[in-house]
Amino acid sequence: MGPPRASVREGQFSIGTDLSYSETDQKLINGKWTNPNADPTSGDPGGRKLKDFETTKLYCTAGYGFAENWEAFLGIGATKAEFGDDLWDMGEDFDSGIGLGIRGGVKATILELPDYDLQIGGLIQIDWANYDGKLDSSQWPAPDFVEVDLTGMQIAVGATYWWEDGFTVYGGPFVHYIEGNLEQYTADGFDLNWDIDEGPIWGIYLGALVDIARNCVLNIELQHSSNANLFGAGLMLTY
């Protein structure tokens, strides 16, 4: 997410790269299966749960200070996901190809306390990611195809503290909402579909900014919530 404040001044641009790795647990609800290749039939496969759904995202992100103490940002990049033996408990393994991810949002500095080297602010961001790949098991005659679409929204508040020249720390609470679906196409003609609807999920985040060159900042961040852990790193250039 980055620091909960506007990272650029009004009229200033930034561009950078962001890399994140996360592990989440996702509940699959409202399941339904159909078999269009046979006499049209359908049924309920029951609820499932994805444990340790591992995602890696690499974004190129641009930001712009569109007003005093306000910043808008937009990123686009590549995604990849994995999960293991937890959907059907049959030793299956999912490894997606490279998918598409998009994110955007706004940040704002709400209060500045220069005597204490402190800023208070917040942010809201929305991201969408797609993961396509094969789900395979040694117990199956052929692999299945799985597609996962996820849309998430994070709202965060917090403080940013200038620890010393060239080193800044930040952190605070956040809330996360996730919606999407998982669809599985089996080799024998079944189409299974579940919804994903999680939230509000409460968590905390902690990060640091390190100046590594003029107008070049390294950002490292950790997030923890009841169903997820995330590590992220970014490199930002401002001009």
PALOZA-873836 format. One record per residue: residue number from 1; x, y, z of N, C-alpha, C, O in turn. Coordinates in steps of 0.1 Angstrom, whole numbers, plus 5000, padded with zeros to 4 digits. Atoms other than C-alpha are relative to their C-alpha. Layout:
<tilos>
 num n.px n.py n.pz ca.px ca.py ca.pz c.px c.py c.pz o.px o.py o.pz
 NUM    X    Y    Z     X     Y     Z    X    Y    Z    X    Y    Z
...
</tilos>
This chain:
<tilos>
 num n.px n.py n.pz ca.px ca.py ca.pz c.px c.py c.pz o.px o.py o.pz
   1 5008 4988 5000  5000  5000  5000 5008 5013 5000 5004 5023 4995
   2 4992 4988 4999  5028  5024  5007 4996 5008 5012 4987 5004 5019
   3 5004 4992 4989  5027  5051  5033 4987 5007 4999 4982 5010 4988
   4 5014 4994 5001  4993  5065  5043 5001 5015 5000 4997 5022 5009
   5 4999 4985 5003  4999  5100  5029 5003 5002 4986 5006 4993 4978
   6 4997 4996 5013  5004  5118  4997 5016 5000 4999 5023 5006 5006
   7 4986 5002 5001  5039  5108  4985 5007 5010 4991 5019 5011 4990
   8 4995 4990 5009  5043  5136  4959 4992 5013 5003 4981 5013 5008
   9 5006 4987 4998  5036  5173  4960 4990 5003 4989 4990 4996 4979
  10 5010 4996 5010  5008  5190  4940 5008 5003 4987 5017 5010 4987
  11 4993 4998 5013  5018  5189  4903 5012 4991 4997 5018 4992 4987
  12 4989 5009 5001  5045  5163  4909 4996 4986 4996 4986 4981 5000
  13 5002 5013 5005  5048  5129  4892 5009 4990 5007 5020 4994 5012
  14 4991 5011 4996  5062  5096  4904 4997 4988 4991 4987 4986 4986
  15 5002 5013 5007  5068  5063  4887 5009 4990 5006 5020 4993 5011
  16 4992 5010 4993  5081  5030  4901 4995 4986 4997 4985 4984 4989
  17 5004 5014 5000  5078  4993  4904 4997 4995 5014 5003 4999 5023
  18 5004 5006 4988  5061  4973  4931 4999 4985 4999 4993 4980 4989
  19 5001 5015 5000  5066  4936  4939 4995 4995 5013 4999 5000 5024
  20 5006 5005 4988  5045  4917  4964 4998 4985 5000 4996 4980 4989
  21 5003 5014 4998  5041  4882  4977 4990 4998 5012 4993 5004 5022
  22 5010 5002 4990  5011  4871  4997 4995 4985 5001 4996 4978 4992
  23 5006 5013 4997  4996  4840  5013 4986 5003 5007 4986 5009 5017
  24 5013 4998 4995  4958  4840  5019 4992 4987 5001 4995 4978 4994
  25 5010 5010 5000  4930  4817  5028 4987 5005 4995 4982 5016 4999
  26 5012 4995 5006  4899  4820  5007 4989 4990 5001 4991 4978 4998
  27 5011 5009 4999  4865  4805  5014 4992 5001 4986 4990 5012 4981
  28 5008 5001 5012  4846  4793  4983 4986 4996 5004 4983 4986 5010
  29 5014 5001 4996  4808  4797  4986 4991 5000 4988 4996 5002 4977
  30 5010 5000 5010  4776  4794  4966 5005 4991 4988 5003 4996 4976
  31 4995 5009 5011  4791  4765  4946 4989 4994 4991 4978 4992 4996
  32 5009 5006 5010  4774  4751  4915 5008 4992 4990 5018 4997 4985
  33 4994 5007 5011  4783  4724  4890 4990 4997 4989 4978 4995 4992
  34 5009 5003 5011  4769  4718  4856 5008 4990 4990 5021 4990 4991
  35 4993 5009 5010  4777  4692  4828 4992 5002 4987 4983 4995 4984
  36 5008 4997 5012  4766  4707  4795 5002 4989 4989 4994 4989 4980
  37 4998 5010 5010  4780  4677  4776 4990 4988 5001 4989 4980 4992
  38 5010 5010 4998  4754  4654  4791 4986 5006 5000 4984 5018 4997
  39 5013 4995 4998  4717  4657  4797 5001 5012 5010 5006 5009 5021
  40 4997 4989 4992  4718  4692  4812 4996 4998 5015 4985 4996 5019
  41 5002 5003 4986  4723  4686  4849 5008 5010 5008 5017 5016 5003
  42 4993 4991 4991  4735  4707  4878 4998 4996 5014 4990 4988 5018
  43 5000 5003 4986  4742  4705  4915 5009 5009 5008 5015 5018 5003
  44 4993 4992 4991  4759  4719  4945 5013 4991 5005 5011 4981 5011
  45 4988 5008 4995  4796  4707  4951 5004 5003 5014 5013 4997 5019
  46 4997 4997 4986  4795  4722  4986 5011 5011 5001 5018 5014 4991
  47 4990 4990 4998  4817  4749  5001 5014 4994 5001 5016 4982 5005
  48 4986 5004 4999  4855  4746  4998 5008 5012 5006 5003 5023 5008
  49 4991 4990 4995  4885  4765  5011 5013 4999 4994 5019 4988 4993
  50 4987 5000 5005  4917  4775  4995 5009 5004 5011 5008 5016 5016
  51 4990 4997 4990  4945  4774  5020 5013 5004 4994 5017 4997 4984
  52 4987 4996 5005  4978  4792  5014 4999 5002 4985 5008 4997 4978
  53 5001 4996 5014  4967  4807  4981 5011 5010 4998 5010 5022 5003
  54 4988 4991 5001  5001  4822  4971 4999 5008 4987 4998 5002 4977
  55 5000 4991 5012  5002  4852  4948 5012 5008 5000 5017 5013 5010
  56 4989 4990 5003  5030  4872  4933 4996 5010 4990 4990 5006 4980
  57 5004 4990 5009  5024  4905  4917 5011 5010 4998 5019 5014 5007
  58 4990 4990 5004  5047  4929  4898 4993 5011 4992 4988 5008 4982
  59 5007 4989 5006  5033  4963  4890 5010 5011 4996 5021 5013 5002
  60 4995 4987 5003  5045  4994  4872 4990 5010 5004 4979 5010 4999
  61 5009 4990 4994  5029  5023  4891 5004 5014 4998 5015 5018 4999
  62 4998 4985 5002  5025  5060  4883 4991 5007 5010 4980 5003 5012
  63 5007 4992 4991  5014  5086  4908 5000 5015 4996 5010 5019 4989
  64 5000 4985 5003  5004  5123  4905 4993 5007 5011 4982 5003 5016
  65 5006 4991 4990  4997  5150  4930 4990 5009 4994 4994 5020 4989
  66 5010 4992 5007  4964  5163  4917 4995 5012 5008 4988 5020 5003
  67 5004 4989 4991  4958  5187  4947 5009 5000 5012 5017 4990 5014
  68 4991 5000 4988  4976  5198  4978 4996 4989 5010 4985 4988 5014
  69 5001 5011 4991  4981  5168  5000 4991 4988 4995 4986 4980 5003
  70 5008 5011 5006  4962  5145  4976 5008 4994 4988 5014 5001 4980
  71 4993 5007 5011  4977  5119  4952 4991 4989 4995 4985 4982 5002
  72 5006 5011 5007  4962  5095  4927 5010 4991 4994 5021 4996 4989
  73 4990 5009 5006  4980  5064  4915 4993 4989 4992 4981 4985 4995
  74 5005 5011 5008  4975  5037  4889 5011 4991 4996 5022 4995 4993
  75 4990 5010 5003  4994  5005  4883 4995 4989 4991 4983 4985 4992
  76 5003 5011 5008  4994  4977  4858 5012 4990 4999 5023 4995 4999
  77 4989 5009 4999  5014  4945  4858 4996 4986 4998 4985 4982 4993
  78 5001 5014 5002  5018  4908  4859 4997 4993 5013 5001 4997 5024
  79 5003 5008 4988  5004  4882  4884 5003 4985 4998 5003 4980 4986
  80 4998 5014 5001  5010  4846  4892 4995 4994 5014 4997 5001 5024
  81 5006 5006 4987  4994  4822  4918 5003 4985 5000 5005 4978 4990
  82 4999 5015 4997  4998  4787  4933 4991 4997 5011 4989 5005 5021
  83 5006 5006 4988  4978  4765  4956 5002 4985 4999 5004 4980 4988
  84 4997 5014 4999  4982  4729  4967 4989 4991 5003 4977 4994 4999
  85 5009 5011 4997  4964  4699  4980 4990 5005 5011 4991 5000 5022
  86 5009 4995 4990  4935  4717  4997 4986 5002 4994 4976 5005 5001
  87 5013 4998 5007  4906  4720  4971 4992 4987 5001 4981 4987 5005
  88 5007 5013 5000  4898  4683  4967 5007 4990 5009 5003 4978 5010
  89 4993 5010 4992  4924  4667  4990 5004 4988 4993 5003 4977 4998
  90 4996 5012 5008  4936  4645  4962 5014 5002 4994 5018 4998 4983
  91 4987 4997 5004  4972  4657  4960 5002 5009 4988 5011 5008 4980
  92 5000 4992 5012  4964  4683  4934 5009 5012 5002 5013 5016 5013
  93 4991 4988 5000  4986  4713  4925 4996 5009 4989 4994 5005 4977
  94 5004 4990 5009  4977  4745  4908 5012 5010 4998 5017 5015 5008
  95 4990 4991 5003  5003  4767  4891 4996 5008 4988 4995 5003 4976
  96 5005 4992 5011  4990  4796  4870 5011 5005 4991 5022 5004 4994
  97 4991 4993 5009  5005  4812  4840 5001 5015 5004 4997 5018 5015
  98 4999 4986 4997  5013  4849  4839 4987 5007 4997 4983 5006 4985
  99 5013 4993 5003  4981  4869  4843 5001 5015 5001 5012 5020 5002
 100 5000 4986 5000  4971  4905  4843 4995 5006 5014 4986 5000 5020
 101 5005 4993 4987  4967  4928  4874 5000 5015 4997 5008 5021 4991
 102 5001 4985 5001  4955  4964  4876 4996 5005 5014 4988 4999 5021
 103 5004 4994 4987  4953  4986  4907 5000 5015 4999 5007 5021 4990
 104 5001 4986 5000  4945  5022  4915 4994 5005 5013 4987 4998 5020
 105 5006 4994 4988  4935  5046  4943 5005 5014 5002 5011 5020 4994
 106 4996 4986 4995  4941  5078  4962 5006 4999 5014 5003 4991 5022
 107 4994 4999 4987  4962  5088  4991 4999 5015 5004 4998 5024 4996
 108 5002 4986 4995  4958  5119  5013 5007 5002 5013 5008 4993 5022
 109 4995 4995 4988  4977  5137  5040 4990 5008 5008 4986 5019 5003
 110 5011 4994 4992  4952  5147  5067 5005 5010 5010 5000 5021 5011
 111 4994 4992 4989  4974  5162  5094 5015 5000 5000 5020 4989 4999
 112 4985 4999 4999  5010  5174  5096 5004 5006 5013 4999 5016 5017
 113 4994 4995 4987  5029  5178  5128 5015 5001 4999 5022 4992 5003
 114 4986 4999 5003  5063  5191  5118 5009 5000 5012 5020 4996 5012
 115 4992 5000 4988  5074  5196  5154 5003 4986 5005 5013 4984 5012
 116 4998 5014 4996  5071  5158  5158 5005 4992 4989 5005 4979 4990
 117 4996 5008 5012  5083  5148  5123 4990 4990 4997 4993 4978 4993
 118 5011 5009 5001  5049  5132  5119 4989 5005 4990 4986 5016 4990
 119 5011 4997 5009  5022  5130  5093 4989 4989 5002 4992 4977 5004
 120 5011 5009 4999  4987  5114  5096 4992 5001 4987 4990 5011 4982
 121 5007 5000 5012  4968  5103  5066 4993 4987 4997 4991 4979 5007
 122 5007 5013 5003  4950  5075  5048 5000 4998 4985 5005 5006 4977
 123 5000 5004 5014  4945  5057  5015 4989 4991 4998 4984 4984 5007
 124 5010 5011 5005  4920  5036  4995 5005 4996 4987 5009 5004 4978
 125 4996 5005 5013  4930  5013  4967 4992 4988 4997 4987 4981 5005
 126 5008 5011 5006  4912  4988  4945 5009 4993 4990 5016 4999 4982
 127 4992 5007 5010  4930  4960  4926 4992 4988 4995 4983 4982 5002
 128 5006 5012 5006  4919  4933  4902 5011 4992 4994 5020 4997 4988
 129 4989 5009 5005  4939  4902  4892 4993 4988 4995 4983 4983 5000
 130 5005 5012 5007  4933  4872  4870 5011 4989 5000 5023 4992 4998
 131 4991 5011 5000  4949  4838  4874 4994 4988 4993 4984 4983 4996
 132 5004 5012 5008  4946  4810  4848 5011 4990 5000 5022 4993 4999
 133 4990 5010 5000  4962  4777  4849 4994 4986 5001 4982 4984 5001
 134 5004 5014 4999  4961  4739  4852 5000 4995 5014 5010 4998 5022
 135 5001 5007 4987  4950  4720  4883 5002 4985 4997 4994 4979 4990
 136 4997 5014 5004  4966  4685  4881 5002 4992 5013 5006 4997 5024
 137 4998 5010 4989  4969  4654  4903 5004 4987 4994 4999 4983 4983
 138 4996 5013 5005  4985  4621  4899 4989 4990 5000 4989 4979 4994
 139 5012 5008 5000  4951  4606  4907 4990 5002 4989 4980 4995 4988
 140 5009 4996 5011  4935  4622  4877 5005 4996 4986 5017 4996 4984
 141 4995 5004 5013  4937  4610  4841 5005 5011 4992 5013 5010 4983
 142 4996 4989 5007  4941  4645  4828 4998 5013 5009 4989 5012 5018
 143 5002 4988 4992  4945  4680  4843 4987 5008 4997 4982 5007 4986
 144 5012 4991 5002  4916  4704  4848 5006 5014 4998 5017 5017 5001
 145 4997 4986 5002  4916  4741  4839 4993 5008 5010 4981 5006 5013
 146 5005 4991 4989  4911  4767  4867 5002 5014 4996 5013 5018 4992
 147 4999 4985 5002  4904  4804  4864 4995 5007 5013 4985 5004 5018
 148 5004 4993 4988  4904  4827  4894 5001 5015 4997 5010 5020 4992
 149 5000 4985 5002  4893  4864  4892 4997 5006 5014 4988 5002 5021
 150 5002 4994 4986  4897  4885  4924 5001 5015 4999 5009 5021 4992
 151 4999 4986 4999  4889  4921  4931 5000 5003 5015 4993 4998 5023
 152 4998 4997 4986  4901  4936  4964 5000 5015 5002 5003 5023 4993
 153 4999 4986 4996  4897  4969  4982 5006 5001 5014 5002 4994 5023
 154 4993 4997 4987  4919  4982  5010 4998 5014 5004 5000 5023 4996
 155 5001 4986 4994  4912  5012  5032 5009 5000 5012 5008 4992 5021
 156 4990 5000 4989  4940  5022  5056 5001 5015 5005 5000 5024 4997
 157 4996 4987 4993  4948  5050  5080 5013 4997 5007 5017 4986 5010
 158 4987 5003 4993  4981  5055  5098 5008 5013 5001 5004 5024 4997
 159 4990 4989 4997  5011  5076  5107 5013 4998 4992 5017 4986 4990
 160 4986 5000 5006  5044  5084  5089 5009 5008 5008 5006 5020 5011
 161 4990 4993 4991  5074  5093  5110 5014 5000 4994 5019 4990 4990
 162 4986 4998 5005  5107  5107  5098 5010 4996 5012 5012 5004 5021
 163 4991 5005 4990  5131  5086  5119 5013 5008 5001 5017 5013 5011
 164 4988 4992 5002  5162  5103  5106 5001 5003 4985 4993 4998 4977
 165 4998 4996 5014  5175  5118  5073 5001 4987 4992 5010 4979 4994
 166 4999 5012 5009  5169  5092  5046 4993 4988 5004 4993 4978 4997
 167 5007 5012 4995  5148  5068  5067 4987 5004 5007 4987 5012 5016
 168 5013 4997 4996  5111  5069  5073 4993 4987 5003 4994 4977 4996
 169 5008 5012 4997  5088  5044  5090 4985 5005 5000 4982 5016 5003
 170 5014 4997 5000  5050  5042  5088 4992 4987 5003 4997 4976 5003
 171 5008 5012 4997  5021  5019  5098 4987 5005 5005 4984 5016 5007
 172 5013 4997 4995  4986  5016  5111 4991 4988 4997 4995 4978 4993
 173 5010 5011 5003  4954  4995  5107 4994 5002 4986 4995 5013 4980
 174 5007 5000 5013  4936  4986  5075 4988 4990 5000 4988 4981 5009
 175 5010 5010 5002  4905  4968  5064 5000 4996 4985 5002 5005 4976
 176 4999 5006 5014  4903  4946  5033 4987 4993 4997 4981 4985 5005
 177 5012 5007 5005  4874  4934  5012 5004 4993 4987 5012 4998 4979
 178 4997 5008 5012  4877  4906  4985 4987 4994 4994 4979 4988 5001
 179 5011 5007 5007  4852  4895  4959 5006 4994 4987 5016 4999 4982
 180 4996 5006 5012  4856  4872  4930 4994 4986 4998 4983 4983 5004
 181 5005 5013 5002  4851  4837  4917 5011 4991 4996 5021 4995 4990
 182 4991 5011 5005  4869  4804  4910 4992 4991 4991 4981 4986 4996
 183 5007 5009 5009  4858  4783  4880 5010 4989 4996 5021 4991 4992
 184 4992 5012 5003  4871  4748  4874 4993 4992 4988 4981 4988 4990
 185 5005 5008 5012  4866  4730  4840 5007 4987 5001 5019 4986 4998
 186 4994 5013 4999  4872  4693  4844 5002 4993 4987 4995 4997 4977
 187 4997 5007 5012  4886  4670  4818 4988 4992 4995 4987 4989 4983
 188 5011 5008 5005  4854  4650  4817 4987 5008 4999 4976 5003 4998
 189 5012 4992 5004  4831  4679  4810 4993 5008 5010 4982 5014 5007
 190 5007 4993 4990  4821  4693  4843 5005 5015 5002 5017 5017 5000
 191 4997 4986 4997  4820  4731  4850 4996 5003 5014 4984 5003 5017
 192 5003 4997 4986  4823  4740  4887 5003 5015 5002 5013 5020 4997
 193 4999 4985 4998  4819  4776  4899 4997 5003 5015 4987 4998 5020
 194 5003 4995 4986  4822  4792  4934 5002 5015 5000 5010 5021 4992
 195 4998 4986 4997  4820  4827  4946 5010 5002 5012 5012 4993 5020
 196 4992 4996 4989  4845  4844  4969 4996 5014 5005 4995 5023 4997
 197 5005 4987 4994  4832  4871  4992 5005 5001 5015 4999 4995 5024
 198 4993 4999 4986  4855  4880  5022 5000 5015 5004 5002 5024 4996
 199 4999 4987 4995  4854  4910  5044 4988 5004 5008 4977 4999 5006
 200 4988 4993 4998  4856  4931  5063 5011 4992 5007 5008 4985 5017
 201 4988 5007 4994  4891  4916  5071 5009 5011 5006 5014 5020 4998
 202 4992 4990 4994  4910  4937  5096 5014 4996 5002 5017 4984 5004
 203 4985 5003 4999  4948  4939  5097 5008 5012 5004 5003 5023 5006
 204 4991 4989 4997  4978  4960  5105 5012 4999 4990 5015 4988 4984
 205 4989 4999 5010  5007  4971  5083 5011 5008 5006 5009 5017 5014
 206 4989 4992 4996  5042  4984  5089 5010 5000 4988 5013 4990 4982
 207 4991 4999 5011  5067  4997  5064 5011 5010 5003 5011 5017 5013
 208 4989 4991 4999  5098  5017  5058 5004 5006 4987 5003 4999 4977
 209 4996 4994 5012  5111  5041  5032 5015 5004 5002 5019 5010 5012
 210 4985 4997 4999  5149  5044  5025 5004 5008 4988 5002 5003 4976
 211 4995 4993 5011  5164  5071  5003 5013 4994 4995 5023 4993 5003
 212 4988 5006 5005  5189  5054  4981 5007 5008 4989 5019 5006 4986
 213 4994 4991 5009  5196  5082  4957 4991 5012 4999 4980 5012 5005
 214 5009 4988 5001  5182  5117  4949 4988 4996 4992 4988 4991 4981
 215 5013 5002 5006  5145  5114  4941 4998 4985 4998 4989 4981 4989
 216 5001 5014 5002  5148  5076  4944 4998 4993 5014 5007 4994 5022
 217 5004 5005 4987  5131  5057  4973 4997 4985 5000 4990 4981 4991
 218 5003 5014 4999  5131  5021  4983 4989 4998 5011 4991 5004 5022
 219 5012 5001 4990  5098  5010  5001 4999 4985 5003 4998 4976 4994
 220 5002 5013 4996  5095  4978  5021 4988 4999 5010 4987 5008 5018
 221 5012 5000 4992  5062  4967  5038 4996 4986 5003 4998 4977 4996
 222 5006 5012 4995  5046  4939  5058 4986 5003 5004 4983 5013 5010
 223 5014 4999 4996  5009  4933  5062 4996 4987 5007 5001 4976 5003
 224 5006 5012 4994  4991  4909  5085 4986 5002 5004 4982 5012 5009
 225 5015 4999 4996  4954  4901  5089 4997 4985 5004 5005 4976 5004
 226 5005 5013 4995  4933  4871  5101 5001 4990 4989 5002 4978 4993
 227 4999 5010 5010  4935  4854  5067 5011 5002 4990 5012 4995 4980
 228 4990 4997 5010  4966  4868  5050 5013 5005 5006 5012 5012 5017
 229 4987 4993 4997  5003  4877  5052 5005 5004 4987 5005 4997 4977
 230 4994 4994 5012  5020  4899  5027 5013 5007 5002 5015 5014 5012
 231 4987 4993 5000  5055  4911  5020 5000 5008 4986 4998 5002 4976
 232 4999 4992 5012  5060  4939  4995 5012 5009 5000 5017 5013 5010
 233 4989 4991 5002  5088  4960  4981 4998 5008 4988 4993 5003 4978
 234 5002 4992 5012  5089  4989  4957 5011 5010 4999 5019 5013 5008
 235 4990 4990 5003  5112  5014  4941 4993 5011 4992 4986 5009 4982
 236 5007 4989 5006  5099  5049  4933 5009 5011 4996 5018 5015 5004
 237 4993 4988 5004  5113  5078  4913 4990 5011 4999 4979 5010 4994
 238 5009 4988 5000  5098  5113  4917 5007 5011 4991 5019 5012 4991
 239 4995 4989 5008  5101  5143  4894 4990 5010 4998 4992 5021 4991
</tilos>
